[in-house]
Amino acid sequence: MAGGTGGHVFPGLAVAAELKARQRDVVWLGTQRGIEARVVPPEGIEIEWITIAGVRGRGLAAHVTAPFRIGAAVVQALAALRRRRPAAVLGMGGFVAAPGGIAAWLTRRPLIIHEQNSVAGSTNRWLAPLARKIFASFPDTFPQWAREEVVGNPVRRSMAVPADEPRERLAARRDARRRLFVIGGSQGARILNRTLPRALAELPPERRPEVWHQAGRLEADATREGYAAAGVEARVDAFVDDVAAAFRWADLVVARAGASTLAELAAVGVGAILVPLRSAIDDHQTMNARHHTAGGAGLAIAEGDLTPAALAQAISGCLFDHARLIAMAEAARRQARFDAAERIARACLELAEARA
């Protein structure tokens, strides 16, 4: 169960791939409005649909009607569980996991949850007392009674290439034109889309890097226009399917600080300038960024401090200091946890077998 954004869905897909590699059937619980509707079916995974939406930040009416909508979604999830009869249920966060987790508890199926961020989301906080096993990406995410197991954040197999050493990759490009990849998460980031073109325009033309920018479906055209108006060449895509290839292509990344993005930066081993989403619930992206940059894997700029001049200075200071690029990349790689998906999949199978 995972839905809404790529930050929940892609780690779920990583675990699903491990389960499928062990010849286990996987069924997804999701919504037709979330990113899962687009990215899960191509992986050969069937989806059971329920109707549910988030509550926090949506006003009084959403809170008043929430119990009724959640109740209806639990009924839908119960029907899905009765049809599919899963041996275990895994929740990877997002509002869709709440009714599914309740349904798992009501039907006495073992519930496993994983929290990607350094601050547990509402759904996982609610489900933690019902879960048989609790996994986290960062330490001290849950209260002590939860006995969380810190495994890191699952990444796709294309990301998990431990032998790909960042020092060797960057050393081979020492004298080449620098490369910058920009990604605002699976849905893009308007502030990055607006600021990057103007920031890069402040650099002398001979010091401008090659730019590859994932802008999001709704922002791609406007971002292309922004680069054109700034006189900066850039490749702009609505969505990049192979983020691993993009990270390996880049010398430096500018990104939000979602947990999945940080796990993938670590898995590939590439330094980053992080701009945490100010409106993220519980300000979890700021906490994520602090964890990630504490060891030297990059630097963070708060949204309120993000100006074209500040970003241009940060990009220039990183991109044209080759030793710093290598140090950031190696610091990122030291944070990589390549076995997270395997460990979660193994726990699912162990609990499923114990129930049988």
C-alpha positions as CSV (number, residue, x, y, z in Angstrom):
1,M,0.0,0.0,0.0
2,A,1.4,3.4,-1.1
3,G,0.0,6.3,-2.9
4,G,0.0,10.0,-3.7
5,T,3.6,10.8,-4.5
6,G,6.7,9.1,-5.8
7,G,8.2,9.4,-2.3
8,H,5.9,6.7,-1.1
9,V,5.4,4.7,-4.3
10,F,8.9,4.2,-5.6
11,P,10.2,2.7,-2.3
12,G,7.1,0.4,-2.4
13,L,8.0,-0.6,-5.9
14,A,11.5,-1.5,-4.8
15,V,10.2,-3.8,-2.2
16,A,7.6,-5.3,-4.6
17,A,10.5,-6.1,-7.0
18,E,12.2,-8.0,-4.3
19,L,9.1,-10.0,-3.5
20,K,8.5,-10.8,-7.2
21,A,12.1,-11.9,-7.5
22,R,11.2,-14.5,-4.8
23,Q,8.2,-15.7,-6.9
24,R,5.6,-14.0,-4.6
25,D,2.4,-12.4,-5.9
26,V,2.1,-8.7,-5.2
27,V,-1.1,-6.7,-5.3
28,W,-1.1,-2.9,-4.8
29,L,-3.7,-0.9,-2.9
30,G,-3.9,2.6,-4.4
31,T,-6.0,5.4,-5.8
32,Q,-6.7,6.4,-9.3
33,R,-5.6,10.0,-8.7
34,G,-2.1,9.2,-7.4
35,I,1.1,8.6,-9.2
36,E,0.7,4.8,-8.5
37,A,-2.0,4.7,-11.2
38,R,0.7,5.6,-13.8
39,V,3.8,3.8,-12.6
40,V,2.6,0.6,-10.9
41,P,0.8,-1.2,-13.7
42,P,3.8,-1.2,-16.1
43,E,5.7,-3.2,-13.4
44,G,3.2,-6.0,-13.9
45,I,1.5,-5.4,-10.6
46,E,-2.3,-5.4,-10.3
47,I,-4.0,-2.6,-8.4
48,E,-7.0,-2.7,-6.1
49,W,-8.5,0.8,-6.2
50,I,-10.0,2.6,-3.2
51,T,-11.2,6.2,-2.9
52,I,-9.5,8.3,-0.2
53,A,-7.7,11.7,0.0
54,G,-5.5,13.4,2.5
55,V,-6.9,15.5,5.3
56,R,-4.1,17.7,6.7
57,G,-4.0,21.2,5.3
58,R,-7.4,20.8,3.5
59,G,-9.6,22.9,5.8
60,L,-12.4,22.4,8.2
61,A,-14.8,20.6,5.9
62,A,-12.2,17.9,5.1
63,H,-11.7,17.3,8.8
64,V,-15.4,17.1,9.5
65,T,-16.1,14.6,6.7
66,A,-12.9,12.6,7.3
67,P,-14.3,9.9,9.5
68,F,-17.0,9.1,7.0
69,R,-14.6,9.1,4.0
70,I,-12.1,7.0,5.9
71,G,-14.8,4.6,7.0
72,A,-16.0,4.1,3.4
73,A,-12.4,3.6,2.3
74,V,-11.9,0.9,5.0
75,V,-14.9,-0.9,3.7
76,Q,-13.4,-0.8,0.2
77,A,-10.0,-2.0,1.6
78,L,-11.7,-4.9,3.5
79,A,-13.4,-6.0,0.2
80,A,-10.1,-5.9,-1.5
81,L,-8.4,-8.0,1.2
82,R,-11.2,-10.6,1.1
83,R,-10.8,-10.9,-2.7
84,R,-7.1,-11.2,-2.7
85,R,-6.5,-12.9,0.7
86,P,-2.9,-11.6,1.2
87,A,-0.7,-13.3,3.7
88,A,0.8,-10.0,4.8
89,V,0.2,-6.3,4.3
90,L,2.9,-3.7,3.8
91,G,2.2,0.0,4.2
92,M,4.7,2.5,2.7
93,G,2.9,5.6,3.8
94,G,0.5,8.1,2.1
95,F,-3.1,8.5,3.0
96,V,-4.1,5.3,1.0
97,A,-2.2,3.2,3.6
98,A,-4.5,4.2,6.5
99,P,-7.7,2.3,5.5
100,G,-5.6,-0.6,4.2
101,G,-3.7,-0.8,7.5
102,I,-6.9,-0.7,9.5
103,A,-8.4,-3.4,7.2
104,A,-5.3,-5.6,7.7
105,W,-5.7,-5.2,11.5
106,L,-9.4,-6.0,11.4
107,T,-8.8,-9.2,9.4
108,R,-5.8,-10.2,11.6
109,R,-3.3,-10.0,8.8
110,P,0.3,-9.0,9.8
111,L,0.9,-5.4,9.1
112,I,4.3,-4.1,8.3
113,I,5.0,-0.3,7.9
114,H,7.9,1.7,6.6
115,E,8.5,5.4,7.1
116,Q,10.7,7.1,4.5
117,N,11.1,10.5,6.2
118,S,12.9,11.6,9.4
119,V,9.6,12.6,10.9
120,A,6.8,10.0,10.8
121,G,3.8,10.9,8.7
122,S,0.3,10.9,10.1
123,T,-0.7,7.6,8.5
124,N,2.3,5.7,10.0
125,R,1.9,7.3,13.4
126,W,-1.7,6.1,13.4
127,L,-0.8,2.6,12.2
128,A,2.3,2.1,14.4
129,P,0.3,0.6,17.3
130,L,-1.3,-1.9,14.9
131,A,1.8,-2.9,13.1
132,R,3.8,-6.2,13.8
133,K,7.0,-4.7,12.3
134,I,8.1,-1.0,12.0
135,F,10.9,0.0,9.7
136,A,12.4,3.5,9.3
137,S,14.9,5.3,7.1
138,F,16.3,7.5,9.8
139,P,16.9,6.8,13.5
140,D,14.5,8.0,16.2
141,T,11.6,8.5,13.8
142,F,9.1,6.8,16.0
143,P,8.7,6.8,19.8
144,Q,10.9,4.3,21.7
145,W,8.0,1.9,22.3
146,A,7.7,1.3,18.6
147,R,11.1,-0.5,18.5
148,E,11.7,0.7,14.9
149,E,14.3,-1.1,12.8
150,V,16.4,1.4,10.8
151,V,17.1,0.0,7.4
152,G,17.3,3.1,5.2
153,N,14.9,3.9,2.3
154,P,14.4,1.2,-0.4
155,V,15.7,2.2,-3.8
156,R,15.0,0.7,-7.2
157,R,17.5,-2.0,-8.4
158,S,18.7,0.3,-11.1
159,M,20.0,2.6,-8.3
160,A,21.6,-0.1,-6.2
161,V,25.0,-0.5,-7.9
162,P,27.6,-0.6,-5.0
163,A,30.5,-1.2,-7.4
164,D,29.9,2.1,-9.2
165,E,32.4,4.3,-7.4
166,P,31.6,8.0,-7.5
167,R,35.3,9.0,-7.4
168,E,36.1,7.0,-10.5
169,R,33.0,8.3,-12.3
170,L,33.8,12.0,-11.5
171,A,37.5,11.6,-12.1
172,A,36.8,10.5,-15.7
173,R,35.0,13.8,-16.2
174,R,37.5,16.1,-14.6
175,D,38.2,18.1,-17.7
176,A,34.7,17.9,-19.3
177,R,32.0,20.5,-19.3
178,R,30.1,20.3,-16.0
179,R,26.7,18.7,-15.8
180,L,23.8,19.8,-13.6
181,F,20.6,17.8,-13.1
182,V,17.6,19.5,-11.5
183,I,14.7,17.5,-10.1
184,G,11.8,18.7,-7.9
185,G,10.4,15.3,-7.0
186,S,7.9,13.3,-9.0
187,Q,5.6,16.4,-9.3
188,G,8.2,19.0,-10.0
189,A,8.9,22.1,-8.0
190,R,7.7,25.5,-9.2
191,I,10.3,27.5,-7.2
192,L,13.2,25.5,-8.8
193,N,11.6,25.8,-12.2
194,R,11.4,29.6,-11.8
195,T,14.8,30.1,-10.1
196,L,17.2,27.9,-12.0
197,P,17.0,29.7,-15.4
198,R,17.7,33.1,-13.7
199,A,20.4,31.6,-11.5
200,L,22.3,30.1,-14.4
201,A,21.9,33.3,-16.4
202,E,24.1,35.0,-13.8
203,L,27.0,32.7,-14.6
204,P,29.3,33.7,-17.5
205,P,28.4,31.7,-20.6
206,E,31.7,29.8,-20.6
207,R,31.0,28.6,-17.0
208,R,27.4,27.4,-17.6
209,P,26.9,23.7,-17.2
210,E,24.9,21.3,-19.4
211,V,21.5,21.3,-17.8
212,W,18.9,18.5,-17.6
213,H,15.8,19.6,-15.7
214,Q,12.8,17.5,-14.6
215,A,10.1,20.1,-14.3
216,G,6.8,18.1,-13.8
217,R,4.0,17.6,-16.2
218,L,2.2,20.9,-15.4
219,E,5.4,23.0,-15.4
220,A,7.5,21.7,-18.3
221,D,6.4,24.2,-21.0
222,A,6.7,27.2,-18.7
223,T,10.1,26.0,-17.6
224,R,11.3,25.7,-21.2
225,E,10.1,29.2,-21.8
226,G,12.0,30.4,-18.7
227,Y,15.3,29.0,-19.9
228,A,14.7,30.5,-23.4
229,A,13.9,33.9,-21.9
230,A,17.1,33.7,-19.8
231,G,19.2,32.7,-22.7
232,V,20.3,29.5,-21.1
233,E,20.3,26.2,-23.0
234,A,18.7,23.3,-21.1
235,R,17.0,20.0,-21.7
236,V,13.6,20.1,-19.9
237,D,11.5,17.0,-19.4
238,A,8.2,16.7,-17.7
239,F,9.3,13.4,-16.0
240,V,12.5,11.4,-16.1
241,D,11.8,7.6,-15.9
242,D,15.4,6.6,-15.3
243,V,16.5,8.8,-12.5
244,A,19.5,6.6,-11.8
245,A,20.9,7.3,-15.3
246,A,20.3,11.0,-14.7
247,F,22.1,11.0,-11.4
248,R,25.0,9.1,-12.9
249,W,25.1,11.6,-15.8
250,A,25.3,14.6,-13.4
251,D,28.3,16.1,-11.6
252,L,25.9,17.9,-9.3
253,V,22.1,17.8,-8.5
254,V,19.7,20.5,-7.4
255,A,16.7,18.9,-5.7
256,R,14.1,18.9,-3.1
257,A,14.8,17.0,0.1
258,G,12.2,14.2,-0.1
259,A,13.4,10.9,1.5
260,S,13.4,9.0,-1.8
261,T,15.4,11.6,-3.6
262,L,18.0,11.6,-0.8
263,A,18.2,7.7,-0.8
264,E,18.8,7.7,-4.5
265,L,21.4,10.4,-4.3
266,A,23.2,8.3,-1.8
267,A,22.8,5.1,-3.8
268,V,24.4,6.6,-6.9
269,G,26.8,8.8,-5.0
270,V,26.4,12.4,-6.2
271,G,26.5,15.7,-4.3
272,A,23.5,17.9,-4.2
273,I,22.2,21.4,-3.4
274,L,18.9,20.8,-1.5
275,V,15.9,23.1,-1.3
276,P,13.5,21.6,1.3
277,L,9.8,22.1,0.6
278,R,8.7,24.7,3.1
279,S,5.1,23.5,3.1
280,A,6.0,19.8,3.7
281,I,3.9,18.4,6.6
282,D,5.8,18.6,9.9
283,D,8.7,20.3,8.0
284,H,10.1,16.8,7.4
285,Q,12.1,17.9,4.3
286,T,14.2,20.3,6.4
287,M,14.9,17.5,8.9
288,N,15.7,15.1,6.0
289,A,18.1,17.7,4.5
290,R,19.9,18.2,7.9
291,H,20.5,14.4,8.2
292,H,21.8,14.2,4.6
293,T,24.1,17.2,4.6
294,A,25.5,16.7,8.1
295,G,28.2,14.4,6.7
296,G,29.1,16.7,3.8
297,A,26.9,15.2,1.1
298,G,25.7,18.6,0.0
299,L,24.3,21.8,1.2
300,A,20.8,23.1,1.9
301,I,19.2,26.4,1.0
302,A,15.9,27.3,2.7
303,E,13.1,28.4,0.4
304,G,13.1,31.8,2.0
305,D,16.8,32.3,1.2
306,L,16.6,31.0,-2.4
307,T,17.4,33.8,-4.8
308,P,18.9,33.5,-8.3
309,A,22.1,35.1,-6.9
310,A,22.3,32.7,-3.9
311,L,21.7,29.7,-6.1
312,A,24.2,30.8,-8.7
313,Q,26.9,31.2,-6.0
314,A,26.1,27.8,-4.6
315,I,26.2,26.1,-8.0
316,S,29.4,27.8,-9.0
317,G,31.1,27.0,-5.7
318,C,30.3,23.3,-6.0
319,L,30.6,22.6,-9.7
320,F,33.9,24.2,-10.3
321,D,35.7,22.7,-7.3
322,H,36.4,19.2,-8.5
323,A,37.8,18.0,-5.1
324,R,34.6,19.2,-3.5
325,L,32.4,17.4,-6.0
326,I,34.2,14.1,-5.2
327,A,34.0,14.7,-1.4
328,M,30.3,15.4,-1.6
329,A,29.7,12.4,-3.8
330,E,31.6,10.1,-1.5
331,A,29.9,11.5,1.6
332,A,26.5,10.8,-0.1
333,R,27.6,7.2,-0.9
334,R,28.6,6.5,2.7
335,Q,24.9,7.0,3.6
336,A,23.7,4.4,1.1
337,R,21.7,1.4,2.4
338,F,21.5,-1.0,-0.5
339,D,19.7,-3.8,1.4
340,A,16.6,-1.9,2.6
341,A,14.2,-3.4,0.1
342,E,15.6,-6.9,0.7
343,R,15.2,-6.6,4.5
344,I,11.7,-5.4,4.3
345,A,10.7,-8.1,1.8
346,R,12.3,-10.7,4.0
347,A,10.2,-9.5,7.0
348,C,7.0,-9.6,5.0
349,L,7.8,-13.2,4.0
350,E,8.7,-14.3,7.6
351,L,5.5,-12.8,9.0
352,A,3.4,-14.4,6.2
353,E,4.9,-17.8,6.8
354,A,4.4,-17.4,10.6
355,R,0.7,-16.7,10.0
356,A,0.4,-19.7,7.7
